[in-house]
Amino acid sequence: MSQKQIRLTGHIDVPAHRLDAVTAALPEHIRLTRLEPGCISFEVNPDPQQKGRFTVVELFASRTDFDQHQTRTKASDWARVTDGISRSYSIVEVI
């Protein structure tokens, strides 16, 4: 039986007054996430149609890897910088 991968898709809507801080913190967040065990892909990109919206697509090798990513992120500078900002995500298992 093959282990299921975890895919997260969605977006984060950054208020204008926090956009500079979030944009500045994003490269390090991406770098650290891509170094995590089990990270297959991790993309966060500005939405060309809606200022302040960033689309997010993540793929992790397993639920364990995804959960470890969530734990690390909650204790990171990214969590502090983005605290309270609206997010809309869908998380699914894929083979």
N, C-alpha and C positions, 0 to 999 in steps of 0.2 A: 504494500500500500504506500503510495507516494505522499509525501508531506505537502500540505497545502500552503501556498504562498499567501501573503496578505497584501492587498492593494488598497491604498487610500487615495481618493480623489476628492477634489472640492476646491474651496477658496477661503481666503482670509480677506476681510474688508478693513483696511487700515484708515482711520480718520486722518484728515489732512494735517492736523496739528501733531500727529505722531509719525507721519510718513518718513521724515528724515531719519529718525532714530531706528525705525524698523528696517529701512533700506540699508542703513549703515551696518546693522547687526546681521543681516541676511547672509552675506558671503561666508562668515564664520559658521553660522548655523548649517549651511549647506555642506561646507567642508567637513565639519565634525560628523555630520550624519552619514556622509558618503564613506567615511572611514570605519563606521560601525560594522561589526560582524553581521552578515546576513542582509546588508543593504544591497539590493540589486540595482535599484535606480531611485533617484530622489531629485525632483525638479520643482522649483518654485519660480514662477515667472510673472512679471507684471501683465495684467490683462490690457491689451491695447484699446479696448472699447470702454473700460470703466476705470477711471483714475482711483488709485488706492486699493484696487482689488488685485490680489496675487492668486494665480491658479496653482494648485498643489497636486502633484502626482507622485506617490511613493509606492515602491514595491519591495517587500522584504521576503526573505526565503522561508520564514516560518512565523507562526504566532509568537513563539518565544523571542525571536529576533525583534519583531515589531514591539512587543511589550517592553523589552529592554530599551529600545529606542524611546518609547514613551516615558519610561522612568528617567532616563538620562536627560531628556528634553525638559522635563518638569523641574529639574534642578539646575537648569542652564541659564546663561545670560539671556538667551532667546525668550525663555519663559518670562523673565522679568520685563524685558522690553515690550513684549506683546501681551502682557497681562490684561485681561478684560476685553481684548479686541474680539469682535464677532468672527466666528469661523463657521463654515458649513462643510461638513465632510461626510463621505460615505466610505465605509470600510467593508470589504468583502474578501472572502477566501477564494482563491483561484488555484487551479492545478497547473 
